[in-house]
């Protein structure tokens, strides 16, 4: 999926040279930080721009590179963390992202870099044509959907510098998309060496998880709506105007990354501001669940982590329900900044609008705006685990007796034909038949939904500890990989630690070893280096064979 960011940037004319006049002007026009309230976002960006100029060599920045700000975090004590993407000779650098850490006075403390390798290429002229790269990506998409007669298949190649897979090299990043026999979307991103034509990596581009309202899964839930004349709209003005619309069982048509047509999102309306019947026969029932999931996810990030919306800018996303024909999926799409839910086929899955699914998918949006963990290998497993962890945290936060907090993923949406009581199991991920309980050197070769098991297992152990127990009426029995006994610190602290690790320390290339370091740094920031929480983080990672 394309990720378009409108962000402030800086440029280095030479290593250690001054930032561009545009950046300096933007900083000069920004309001000065109030001495009592601490540095503002604008101040942090200004301070970081000065650091980039002064520490260009240490950060691997050269005259051929440019940087853009992706995200800014300012701690209560004034410590600043500014996250950057970079280009090389105007080409995006995959794995070129880094985070600069500043003291409250704006001085340089250090940085986390997705790669420490020098980014320098002899030239940026590909030997493999874009058309050939597109053909290879289409073949990869068809191979990943063997047995499907794909329709409307297109591919869009983009030249990049790949710094994520060893020494930096010129590569084609190609997004191949199509539709299956039912008209539902399939997509795959393929990295191809632009000189040799060798495949570097490939991954699925659709990040899956697969008044009041009477919902399908959450009972009767409160809704904030908008009155328009004599009717009400399922649009929430208190949460950035998030809204839910009917996709009318249609799908998107996208070619070369550009959507020629999209399934509609016809805004749901109601006469009396009491929405849905709790039955699938009423199309607004699924809309209630989707809007409720958006509300609880918004509130969780805002009230627990101080994040104002998925992108942190106060702007709401929107939902599309009833997408496609018996579509067994739900997905977040950065290009429309929207959530999309299928109805399921009725035998394997029901409508995929459950609370933890909503929290999972929208958390992909948070990840894309922060660490942007690459959706393959160990980084992809951490990306998926991040969504599982925060989907679980949203479910606990909501405290809804009809869908009580647990450590099962998607338990509400599965049907008898699926053959298991949930999509994934955080206490012992291998119960799904595919996921890894423990880290090994081969875990990055698994599908990202299965390599995520290591981090999910870590999160459960850190929350609840090892061994057999019953929590909220659900029985768990979580083993450790090293035979140790682990004591939990509670899910609230786990959510805070993971969020800080994600937004402050992780980068696009973070693997499991890096996640251990990132969460230990987060625990140290939040609770102290000698705290029980810090020790518990270390013990839980060791219990899943990381570290």
RODO-2510 file (C-alpha; in nm, 4 decimals, decimal comma):
residues 547
     n   res          X          Y          Z
     1     x     0,0000     0,0000     0,0000
     2     x     0,1234     0,3475    -0,0714
     3     x     0,2040     0,5605     0,2266
     4     x     0,1799     0,9328     0,1502
     5     x     0,3033     1,1627     0,4226
     6     x     0,2900     1,5423     0,4189
     7     x     0,5846     1,6244     0,6410
     8     x     0,8423     1,8882     0,7109
     9     x     1,1896     1,8180     0,5799
    10     x     1,5529     1,9183     0,5990
    11     x     1,8403     1,8815     0,3555
    12     x     2,2172     1,8608     0,3841
    13     x     2,4068     2,0437     0,1134
    14     x     2,7302     1,8881     0,2357
    15     x     2,8156     1,6616     0,5261
    16     x     2,7793     1,8818     0,8305
    17     x     2,6339     2,1729     0,6322
    18     x     2,3428     2,3892     0,7342
    19     x     1,9831     2,2774     0,6870
    20     x     1,7806     2,4264     0,4042
    21     x     1,6470     2,7771     0,4277
    22     x     1,2938     2,6397     0,4058
    23     x     1,3395     2,4363     0,7208
    24     x     1,5043     2,7235     0,9058
    25     x     1,2278     2,9591     0,7999
    26     x     0,9609     2,7131     0,9151
    27     x     1,1377     2,6780     1,2464
    28     x     1,1801     3,0544     1,2822
    29     x     0,8116     3,1122     1,2216
    30     x     0,7109     2,8458     1,4761
    31     x     0,6065     2,9769     1,8177
    32     x     0,8820     2,9704     2,0745
    33     x     0,8633     2,7006     2,3399
    34     x     0,7063     2,8177     2,6615
    35     x     0,9561     2,7861     2,9422
    36     x     0,6870     2,6527     3,1702
    37     x     0,5313     2,4029     2,9308
    38     x     0,8538     2,2646     2,7827
    39     x     0,9538     2,2228     2,4192
    40     x     0,6876     2,2008     2,1521
    41     x     0,6844     1,9735     1,8503
    42     x     0,8117     2,2622     1,6371
    43     x     1,0957     2,3255     1,8822
    44     x     1,1908     1,9576     1,8731
    45     x     1,2037     1,9654     1,4919
    46     x     1,4192     2,2802     1,5032
    47     x     1,6547     2,1264     1,7593
    48     x     1,6807     1,8046     1,5580
    49     x     1,7585     1,9970     1,2384
    50     x     2,0570     2,1549     1,4146
    51     x     2,1669     1,8134     1,5389
    52     x     2,1499     1,6683     1,1884
    53     x     2,3792     1,9414     1,0633
    54     x     2,6243     1,8982     1,3507
    55     x     2,6268     1,5172     1,3572
    56     x     2,5790     1,4376     0,9887
    57     x     2,8831     1,2115     0,9692
    58     x     2,7838     1,0121     1,2775
    59     x     2,4348     0,9626     1,1338
    60     x     2,5683     0,8526     0,7960
    61     x     2,4257     1,1570     0,6175
    62     x     2,5950     1,2897     0,3054
    63     x     2,5370     1,5557     0,0418
    64     x     2,3443     1,3025    -0,1683
    65     x     2,0890     1,2411     0,1060
    66     x     1,7826     1,4307     0,2198
    67     x     1,5674     1,3751     0,5272
    68     x     1,2014     1,4248     0,6138
    69     x     1,0403     1,4201     0,9554
    70     x     0,7993     1,1305     1,0038
    71     x     0,7072     1,1605     1,3720
    72     x     0,7881     1,3569     1,6869
    73     x     0,7578     1,2489     2,0506
    74     x     0,8149     1,4960     2,3349
    75     x     0,8313     1,3429     2,6834
    76     x     0,6866     1,5105     2,9893
    77     x     1,0379     1,5985     3,1087
    78     x     1,1138     1,7700     2,7751
    79     x     1,3207     1,4906     2,6214
    80     x     1,2637     1,4888     2,2453
    81     x     1,2619     1,2078     1,9894
    82     x     1,2411     1,3004     1,6204
    83     x     1,1990     1,0243     1,3610
    84     x     1,3246     1,0679     1,0051
    85     x     1,2975     0,9014     0,6671
    86     x     1,5684     0,9618     0,4106
    87     x     1,6290     0,9611     0,0373
    88     x     1,9470     0,9020    -0,1587
    89     x     1,9819     1,0974    -0,4807
    90     x     1,6053     1,1531    -0,4634
    91     x     1,5261     0,7820    -0,4267
    92     x     1,3494     0,6563    -0,1118
    93     x     1,5770     0,4506     0,1111
    94     x     1,4098     0,1394     0,2497
    95     x     1,5700     0,0910     0,5906
    96     x     1,7119     0,4423     0,5907
    97     x     1,4967     0,5648     0,8775
    98     x     1,6392     0,6755     1,2100
    99     x     1,5337     0,8398     1,5373
   100     x     1,7306     1,1262     1,6953
   101     x     1,7090     1,1580     2,0759
   102     x     1,7556     1,4996     2,2352
   103     x     1,7873     1,6193     2,5937
   104     x     1,5302     1,8698     2,7248
   105     x     1,7673     2,1529     2,6311
   106     x     1,7850     2,0225     2,2724
   107     x     2,1336     1,8743     2,2945
   108     x     2,2130     1,5474     2,1217
   109     x     2,1824     1,2267     2,3252
   110     x     2,1987     0,9582     2,0604
   111     x     2,0123     0,7891     1,7769
   112     x     1,8558     0,4628     1,6670
   113     x     1,9245     0,3814     1,3016
   114     x     1,7594     0,1152     1,0898
   115     x     2,0967     0,0628     0,9239
   116     x     2,4469     0,1707     1,0194
   117     x     2,5894     0,0903     0,6764
   118     x     2,7092     0,3720     0,4537
   119     x     2,4578     0,4572     0,1808
   120     x     2,6598     0,5220    -0,1324
   121     x     2,6016     0,3827    -0,4824
   122     x     2,8151     0,4203    -0,7937
   123     x     2,5064     0,5225    -0,9903
   124     x     2,1294     0,4936    -0,9748
   125     x     2,0666     0,3694    -1,3276
   126     x     1,8990     0,0258    -1,3241
   127     x     2,0151    -0,2544    -1,5530
   128     x     1,6817    -0,4340    -1,5097
   129     x     1,3921    -0,2447    -1,6644
   130     x     1,0878    -0,1478    -1,4643
   131     x     0,8719    -0,3498    -1,7018
   132     x     1,0705    -0,6652    -1,6271
   133     x     1,0516    -0,5970    -1,2530
   134     x     0,6747    -0,5579    -1,2878
   135     x     0,6509    -0,8916    -1,4685
   136     x     0,8474    -1,0661    -1,1949
   137     x     0,6179    -0,9143    -0,9313
   138     x     0,3058    -1,0288    -1,1160
   139     x     0,4496    -1,3805    -1,1281
   140     x     0,5141    -1,3605    -0,7535
   141     x     0,1560    -1,2478    -0,6891
   142     x     0,0174    -1,5372    -0,8917
   143     x     0,2479    -1,7841    -0,7173
   144     x     0,1342    -1,6570    -0,3779
   145     x    -0,2274    -1,7162    -0,4836
   146     x    -0,1847    -2,0524    -0,6514
   147     x    -0,5129    -2,2010    -0,7690
   148     x    -0,6807    -1,8617    -0,8023
   149     x    -0,7732    -1,7228    -1,1438
   150     x    -0,6680    -1,3680    -1,0658
   151     x    -0,8334    -1,0804    -1,2490
   152     x    -0,7343    -0,7184    -1,3176
   153     x    -0,3720    -0,7819    -1,2239
   154     x    -0,1435    -0,4789    -1,2456
   155     x     0,1989    -0,3884    -1,1100
   156     x     0,3678    -0,0598    -1,0317
   157     x     0,7503    -0,0617    -1,0009
   158     x     0,9311     0,2167    -0,8131
   159     x     1,3073     0,2566    -0,8020
   160     x     1,4474     0,2695    -0,4482
   161     x     1,7643     0,2095    -0,2497
   162     x     1,7340    -0,1014    -0,0362
   163     x     1,9350    -0,0647     0,2846
   164     x     1,7270    -0,3172     0,4744
   165     x     1,8773    -0,6365     0,3381
   166     x     2,2545    -0,6101     0,3810
   167     x     2,4688    -0,3659     0,1859
   168     x     2,2659    -0,0855     0,0236
   169     x     2,1779    -0,1541    -0,3393
   170     x     1,9551    -0,0234    -0,6130
   171     x     1,6238    -0,2084    -0,6240
   172     x     1,2777    -0,2081    -0,7710
   173     x     0,9944    -0,2028    -0,5191
   174     x     0,6914    -0,3275    -0,7089
   175     x     0,3349    -0,3329    -0,5807
   176     x     0,1387    -0,6016    -0,7659
   177     x    -0,2379    -0,6024    -0,7150
   178     x    -0,5342    -0,7943    -0,8480
   179     x    -0,8659    -0,9526    -0,7573
   180     x    -0,9568    -1,3120    -0,6792
   181     x    -1,2479    -1,4976    -0,8402
   182     x    -1,4920    -1,3284    -0,6013
   183     x    -1,3582    -0,9831    -0,6781
   184     x    -1,1765    -0,9427    -0,3461
   185     x    -0,8352    -0,7706    -0,3447
   186     x    -0,4999    -0,9494    -0,3375
   187     x    -0,1678    -0,7669    -0,3290
   188     x     0,2022    -0,8376    -0,2920
   189     x     0,5074    -0,6124    -0,2681
   190     x     0,8216    -0,7518    -0,4306
   191     x     1,1770    -0,6199    -0,3948
   192     x     1,3986    -0,6994    -0,6931
   193     x     1,7692    -0,6246    -0,7394
   194     x     1,7745    -0,3590    -1,0113
   195     x     2,1017    -0,4918    -1,1512
   196     x     2,0736    -0,8710    -1,1374
   197     x     1,6959    -0,9240    -1,1318
   198     x     1,7259    -1,1443    -0,8217
   199     x     1,4395    -1,1333    -0,5763
   200     x     1,5401    -0,9671    -0,2487
   201     x     1,2160    -1,0040    -0,0537
   202     x     0,8390    -1,0158    -0,0938
   203     x     0,5414    -0,9703     0,1353
   204     x     0,1643    -0,9329     0,1344
   205     x     0,0651    -0,5683     0,0930
   206     x    -0,2758    -0,6013     0,2577
   207     x    -0,1971    -0,6180     0,6266
   208     x    -0,4458    -0,8765     0,7489
   209     x    -0,5587    -1,0503     1,0466
   210     x    -0,7036    -1,1517     0,9013
   211     x    -2,7127     0,7556     2,0396
   212     x    -2,6404     0,3779     2,1003
   213     x    -2,6142     0,0764     1,8834
   214     x    -2,7022    -0,2892     1,9075
   215     x    -2,3845    -0,4537     1,7826
   216     x    -2,3051    -0,8050     1,6618
   217     x    -2,0391    -0,8751     1,9237
   218     x    -2,0379    -0,6050     2,1920
   219     x    -2,4023    -0,5809     2,2996
   220     x    -2,5553    -0,2351     2,3222
   221     x    -2,2802     0,0280     2,2988
   222     x    -2,2752     0,4084     2,3214
   223     x    -2,2196     0,6057     2,0004
   224     x    -2,1487     0,9725     1,9349
   225     x    -2,3276     1,0724     1,6141
   226     x    -2,4024     1,3814     1,4059
   227     x    -2,7535     1,5177     1,3624
   228     x    -2,8378     1,6345     1,0120
   229     x    -3,1890     1,7718     0,9847
   230     x    -3,4317     1,5057     1,0998
   231     x    -3,1810     1,2190     1,0710
   232     x    -2,8584     1,1113     1,2370
   233     x    -2,5290     1,0247     1,0716
   234     x    -2,2875     0,7594     1,1998
   235     x    -2,0135     1,0212     1,2220
   236     x    -1,8372     1,1104     1,5471
   237     x    -1,7458     1,4811     1,5777
   238     x    -1,5724     1,4153     1,9115
   239     x    -1,3150     1,1813     1,7549
   240     x    -1,1944     1,3635     1,4472
   241     x    -1,5179     1,3022     1,2505
   242     x    -1,4542     0,9304     1,2225
   243     x    -1,7415     0,7686     1,0383
   244     x    -1,8698     0,4386     0,9022
   245     x    -2,0106     0,3732     0,5557
   246     x    -2,1582     0,0872     0,3531
   247     x    -1,9280    -0,0549     0,0822
   248     x    -2,2330    -0,2162    -0,0828
   249     x    -2,0390    -0,5437    -0,1309
   250     x    -1,8164    -0,3749    -0,3894
   251     x    -1,4349    -0,3651    -0,4055
   252     x    -1,1606    -0,1226    -0,5046
   253     x    -1,0062    -0,1127    -0,8520
   254     x    -0,6463     0,0038    -0,8261
   255     x    -0,3876     0,0079    -1,1067
   256     x    -0,0198     0,0940    -1,0610
   257     x    -0,0927     0,2000    -0,7052
   258     x    -0,3585     0,4479    -0,8195
   259     x    -0,7179     0,3625    -0,7371
   260     x    -0,9365     0,4261    -1,0406
   261     x    -1,2430     0,3455    -0,8364
   262     x    -1,3049     0,2584    -0,4757
   263     x    -1,5833     0,0712    -0,3096
   264     x    -1,8194     0,3297    -0,1666
   265     x    -1,8439     0,4299     0,1946
   266     x    -2,2012     0,5519     0,1917
   267     x    -2,2545     0,7090     0,5304
   268     x    -2,4994     0,5197     0,7513
   269     x    -2,7971     0,7238     0,8688
   270     x    -3,0753     0,6527     1,1171
   271     x    -3,4014     0,8179     1,2128
   272     x    -3,3996     0,7725     1,5922
   273     x    -3,0288     0,7451     1,6802
   274     x    -3,0681     0,3830     1,7936
   275     x    -2,8617     0,1811     1,5505
   276     x    -2,8725    -0,1831     1,4485
   277     x    -3,0580    -0,4866     1,5787
   278     x    -2,7632    -0,7068     1,6725
   279     x    -2,8397    -0,9336     1,3763
   280     x    -2,6506    -0,9630     1,0479
   281     x    -2,9763    -0,9152     0,8571
   282     x    -2,9615    -0,5474     0,9554
   283     x    -2,6683    -0,3955     0,7637
   284     x    -2,6207    -0,1264     1,0264
   285     x    -2,5422    -0,3843     1,2984
   286     x    -2,1941    -0,4454     1,1560
   287     x    -2,1564    -0,0686     1,1207
   288     x    -2,2196    -0,0329     1,4943
   289     x    -1,9342    -0,2724     1,5706
   290     x    -1,7001    -0,0925     1,3307
   291     x    -1,7758     0,2517     1,4716
   292     x    -1,7522     0,1218     1,8284
   293     x    -1,4147    -0,0362     1,7479
   294     x    -1,2905     0,2947     1,6068
   295     x    -1,4100     0,4787     1,9164
   296     x    -1,2464     0,2434     2,1643
   297     x    -0,9202     0,2365     1,9683
   298     x    -0,9162     0,6178     1,9487
   299     x    -0,9844     0,6455     2,3211
   300     x    -0,7230     0,3861     2,4140
   301     x    -0,4448     0,5632     2,2269
   302     x    -0,5520     0,9073     2,3481
   303     x    -0,6263     0,8332     2,7122
   304     x    -0,3473     0,5815     2,7738
   305     x    -0,0704     0,7072     2,5460
   306     x    -0,1655     1,0689     2,4734
   307     x    -0,1880     0,9999     2,0994
   308     x    -0,4576     1,2067     1,9303
   309     x    -0,5798     0,9813     1,6510
   310     x    -0,4083     0,7152     1,4427
   311     x    -0,1637     0,9619     1,2863
   312     x    -0,1353     1,1688     1,6034
   313     x    -0,2834     1,4723     1,4269
   314     x    -0,6418     1,4626     1,5564
   315     x    -0,7832     1,3592     1,2198
   316     x    -1,0283     1,0713     1,2085
   317     x    -1,0209     0,7712     0,9779
   318     x    -1,3281     0,6043     0,8347
   319     x    -1,4691     0,2525     0,8090
   320     x    -1,6188     0,0558     0,5217
   321     x    -1,8302    -0,2452     0,6108
   322     x    -1,9862    -0,5095     0,3823
   323     x    -1,6829    -0,5026     0,1522
   324     x    -1,6608    -0,7592    -0,1267
   325     x    -1,8405    -1,0902    -0,1604
   326     x    -1,8066    -1,3194     0,1428
   327     x    -1,4705    -1,1521     0,2057
   328     x    -1,2818    -1,3316     0,4856
   329     x    -1,0631    -1,0392     0,5791
   330     x    -1,0304    -0,6936     0,7278
   331     x    -0,7535    -0,4477     0,6499
   332     x    -0,6133    -0,1042     0,7154
   333     x    -0,5144     0,0968     0,4053
   334     x    -0,2825     0,3956     0,4460
   335     x    -0,3718     0,5325     0,1031
   336     x    -0,7322     0,6004     0,2043
   337     x    -0,6603     0,6225     0,5773
   338     x    -0,9464     0,3833     0,6288
   339     x    -1,0511     0,0502     0,7756
   340     x    -1,2296    -0,2060     0,5599
   341     x    -1,4252    -0,5089     0,6824
   342     x    -1,5544    -0,8114     0,4965
   343     x    -1,8658    -1,0045     0,5971
   344     x    -1,6945    -1,3443     0,6101
   345     x    -1,8223    -1,6518     0,4327
   346     x    -2,0496    -1,7531     0,7195
   347     x    -1,8915    -2,0946     0,7730
   348     x    -1,5275    -2,0050     0,8484
   349     x    -1,5738    -1,6455     0,9616
   350     x    -1,8580    -1,4146     1,0444
   351     x    -1,8384    -1,0384     0,9848
   352     x    -1,4847    -0,9344     1,0788
   353     x    -1,5857    -0,6297     1,2837
   354     x    -1,4917    -0,7576     1,6310
   355     x    -1,3279    -0,5174     1,8744
   356     x    -0,9823    -0,6748     1,8798
   357     x    -0,9812    -0,6965     1,4995
   358     x    -1,0585    -0,3237     1,4794
   359     x    -0,7840    -0,2441     1,7293
   360     x    -0,5438    -0,4734     1,5431
   361     x    -0,5990    -0,3236     1,2012
   362     x    -0,5986     0,0415     1,3071
   363     x    -0,2779    -0,0233     1,4974
   364     x    -0,1182    -0,1022     1,1613
   365     x    -0,1892     0,2646     1,0896
   366     x    -0,0101     0,3698     1,4087
   367     x     0,2876     0,1507     1,3182
   368     x     0,3047     0,2992     0,9678
   369     x     0,3196     0,6502     1,1149
   370     x     0,5886     0,5606     1,3688
   371     x     0,8398     0,2748     1,3393
   372     x     0,7042     0,1586     0,9992
   373     x     0,8245    -0,1955     1,0673
   374     x     0,8871    -0,3632     0,7329
   375     x     0,6188    -0,6225     0,6608
   376     x     0,8521    -0,9187     0,6111
   377     x     1,0952    -1,1317     0,8110
   378     x     1,1311    -1,0682     1,1830
   379     x     1,0330    -0,7029     1,1372
   380     x     0,7069    -0,8176     0,9788
   381     x     0,6433    -1,0522     1,2701
   382     x     0,6923    -0,7591     1,5074
   383     x     0,4577    -0,5497     1,2928
   384     x     0,1838    -0,8119     1,3207
   385     x     0,2528    -0,8709     1,6893
   386     x     0,2266    -0,4974     1,7535
   387     x    -0,1255    -0,5052     1,6118
   388     x    -0,2151    -0,8192     1,8084
   389     x    -0,0802    -0,6645     2,1277
   390     x    -0,2618    -0,3344     2,0842
   391     x    -0,5798    -0,5031     1,9594
   392     x    -0,5716    -0,6978     2,2846
   393     x    -0,5034    -0,3814     2,4842
   394     x    -0,8015    -0,2086     2,3206
   395     x    -1,0227    -0,5023     2,4176
   396     x    -0,9041    -0,4822     2,7792
   397     x    -0,9418    -0,1035     2,7789
   398     x    -1,3026    -0,1201     2,6548
   399     x    -1,4005    -0,3347     2,9557
   400     x    -1,7092    -0,4642     2,7745
   401     x    -1,8701    -0,7608     2,9508
   402     x    -2,0102    -0,8849     2,6177
   403     x    -1,6566    -0,9084     2,4764
   404     x    -1,4349    -0,9240     2,7827
   405     x    -1,0609    -0,8725     2,7681
   406     x    -0,8588    -1,1841     2,6862
   407     x    -0,5419    -1,3022     2,5141
   408     x    -0,7199    -1,4640     2,2189
   409     x    -0,7148    -1,2970     1,8770
   410     x    -1,0363    -1,2948     1,6725
   411     x    -1,2301    -1,5290     1,8986
   412     x    -1,5579    -1,3498     1,8198
   413     x    -1,5367    -1,3831     1,4424
   414     x    -1,4470    -1,7522     1,3989
   415     x    -1,7153    -2,0007     1,3046
   416     x    -1,7221    -2,3849     1,3383
   417     x    -1,5713    -2,4297     0,9928
   418     x    -1,2488    -2,2653     1,1087
   419     x    -1,1835    -2,5555     1,3451
   420     x    -1,0252    -2,3530     1,6274
   421     x    -1,1729    -2,1194     1,8892
   422     x    -0,9626    -1,8202     1,7808
   423     x    -0,7264    -1,6990     1,5094
   424     x    -0,4253    -1,6816     1,7419
   425     x    -0,3398    -1,7616     2,1053
   426     x    -0,0981    -1,5347     2,2869
   427     x    -0,0302    -1,7649     2,5823
   428     x     0,0909    -2,0465     2,3569
   429     x     0,0949    -1,9290     1,9951
   430     x     0,1694    -2,2764     1,8552
   431     x    -0,1858    -2,3802     1,9452
   432     x    -0,2910    -2,2388     1,6077
   433     x    -0,0775    -2,5049     1,4399
   434     x     0,1639    -2,2627     1,2730
   435     x     0,2909    -1,9884     1,5034
   436     x     0,6235    -1,9932     1,6839
   437     x     0,6364    -1,9977     2,0638
   438     x     1,0121    -1,9392     2,0813
   439     x     1,2662    -1,7464     1,8787
   440     x     1,5093    -1,9311     1,6535
   441     x     1,7294    -1,8210     1,3675
   442     x     1,4687    -1,9468     1,1208
   443     x     1,1686    -1,7648     1,2663
   444     x     1,2039    -1,4822     1,0144
   445     x     1,1308    -1,7284     0,7340
   446     x     0,7754    -1,7808     0,8603
   447     x     0,4710    -1,5907     0,7413
   448     x     0,4524    -1,2719     0,9475
   449     x     0,1286    -1,3857     1,1128
   450     x     0,3206    -1,6838     1,2529
   451     x     0,6580    -1,5250     1,3318
   452     x     0,4550    -1,2776     1,5395
   453     x     0,4001    -1,5603     1,7879
   454     x     0,7329    -1,4937     1,9632
   455     x     0,6367    -1,1353     2,0540
   456     x     0,2786    -1,2341     2,1366
   457     x     0,4116    -1,5005     2,3729
   458     x     0,6469    -1,2430     2,5278
   459     x     0,3585    -0,9999     2,5785
   460     x     0,1403    -1,2624     2,7441
   461     x     0,4191    -1,3773     2,9783
   462     x     0,5026    -1,0186     3,0678
   463     x     0,1340    -0,9484     3,1364
   464     x     0,0246    -1,2623     3,3213
   465     x     0,3315    -1,4778     3,3852
   466     x     0,3923    -1,8435     3,3073
   467     x     0,1962    -2,1531     3,4006
   468     x    -0,1706    -2,2448     3,4199
   469     x    -0,4324    -1,9882     3,5251
   470     x    -0,7772    -1,8560     3,4466
   471     x    -0,8197    -1,4898     3,3546
   472     x    -1,1645    -1,3395     3,2925
   473     x    -1,3076    -1,6881     3,2626
   474     x    -1,0572    -1,8070     2,9992
   475     x    -0,8059    -2,0791     3,0811
   476     x    -0,4408    -2,0343     2,9825
   477     x    -0,1299    -2,2441     3,0280
   478     x     0,1776    -2,0609     2,9080
   479     x     0,5103    -2,2435     2,8995
   480     x     0,8549    -2,0859     2,8800
   481     x     1,1215    -2,1853     2,6307
   482     x     1,4008    -2,1920     2,8878
   483     x     1,2097    -2,3673     3,1680
   484     x     1,1998    -2,0527     3,3811
   485     x     0,9101    -1,9225     3,5881
   486     x     0,7985    -1,5730     3,4885
   487     x     0,5860    -1,3327     3,6933
   488     x     0,3623    -1,0852     3,5107
   489     x     0,3371    -0,7090     3,5594
   490     x    -0,0144    -0,6626     3,4135
   491     x    -0,1355    -0,5773     3,0651
   492     x    -0,1549    -0,2007     3,1290
   493     x     0,2195    -0,1740     3,1847
   494     x     0,2905    -0,4016     2,8892
   495     x     0,0913    -0,1706     2,6604
   496     x     0,2797     0,1358     2,7853
   497     x     0,6188    -0,0318     2,7441
   498     x     0,5430    -0,1584     2,3935
   499     x     0,4025     0,1770     2,2798
   500     x     0,7089     0,3678     2,3937
   501     x     0,9393     0,1099     2,2366
   502     x     0,7466     0,1363     1,9078
   503     x     0,7284     0,5144     1,8908
   504     x     1,0693     0,6042     2,0328
   505     x     1,3184     0,3230     1,9723
   506     x     1,2089     0,0810     1,6982
   507     x     1,2855     0,1422     1,3311
   508     x     1,1810    -0,0227     1,0069
   509     x     1,4538    -0,2884     1,0376
   510     x     1,4046    -0,3814     1,4039
   511     x     1,4272    -0,7559     1,4640
   512     x     1,3656    -0,9550     1,7807
   513     x     1,7026    -0,8725     1,9365
   514     x     1,6343    -0,5052     1,8681
   515     x     1,2842    -0,5352     2,0137
   516     x     1,4362    -0,6657     2,3369
   517     x     1,6661    -0,3634     2,3524
   518     x     1,3852    -0,1229     2,2606
   519     x     1,1470    -0,2550     2,5280
   520     x     1,4216    -0,2553     2,7917
   521     x     1,4955     0,1077     2,7066
   522     x     1,1240     0,1829     2,7288
   523     x     1,0930     0,0084     3,0665
   524     x     1,3952     0,2011     3,1926
   525     x     1,2406     0,5312     3,0774
   526     x     0,9041     0,4545     3,2358
   527     x     0,9981     0,2677     3,5536
   528     x     1,3742     0,2904     3,6064
   529     x     1,6728     0,0691     3,5254
   530     x     1,6541    -0,1070     3,8614
   531     x     1,2781    -0,1550     3,8558
   532     x     1,0838    -0,4789     3,8777
   533     x     0,9312    -0,3924     3,5406
   534     x     1,2743    -0,3684     3,3746
   535     x     1,3749    -0,7039     3,5185
   536     x     1,0438    -0,8586     3,4100
   537     x     1,0943    -0,7418     3,0508
   538     x     1,4368    -0,9055     3,0427
   539     x     1,3014    -1,2268     3,1954
   540     x     1,0074    -1,2483     2,9551
   541     x     1,2310    -1,2076     2,6502
   542     x     1,4677    -1,4742     2,7811
   543     x     1,1651    -1,6980     2,8367
   544     x     1,0944    -1,6872     2,4598
   545     x     1,4651    -1,7389     2,3725
   546     x     1,5409    -1,3761     2,2812
   547     x     1,8585    -1,2571     2,4492
***
